[in-house]
Amino acid sequence: MKKQFYALIAGICFFTGLLSAETLQQAYQEALPGLGYDRLICLTPGEIYTGGLAIANEKIGIKGQGAILDLQGGMISATGSAVIDLDGCVVINGSRGLNLEGKAHSLVTHCTFYGNQYGIYAFTIGIVEVMNTILANNTTYGFACDENTTCILHYLDAYQNPGGNYMAWCES
């Protein structure tokens, strides 16, 4: 059963990966529903996708397969009651690699956030789970959240983030 599930994911990602997109927004617009997501964005390995993405009140999955997301100063942002899951993405050059606000939830696995202002910026009352992810050389913080965010962090490698690797803001 598990092998069939992974074969299904590979098949969906292969098919949708055949659709050529230069920007992350184009990949989002071309994505179809799959695996319980409103849109399952399957990126082509080794490709560079430019620009950011903003979603609200949707459930989105991004299967990067090693693709590079060059945000060019933008961000991947989820607001409202959105769910955004990222797997296998290299996220670079953003103001915030991943920005979560409102009641947004996220699962981040096997990603790298490098050279952003903030790697992951979570100011949500939702749950943020991050595992097997690298947060490096982000100019402010690798991972920043507030006291209302439920953070579940597993096996992170955070280093050389000048403001700090991890930061939690709490009300006085």
Summary of the structure (lengths in Angstrom):
residues: 172
radius of gyration: 15.2
end to end distance: 50.5
largest distance: 51.3
contacts: 600
relative contact order: 0.11
helix: 13%
strand: 53%
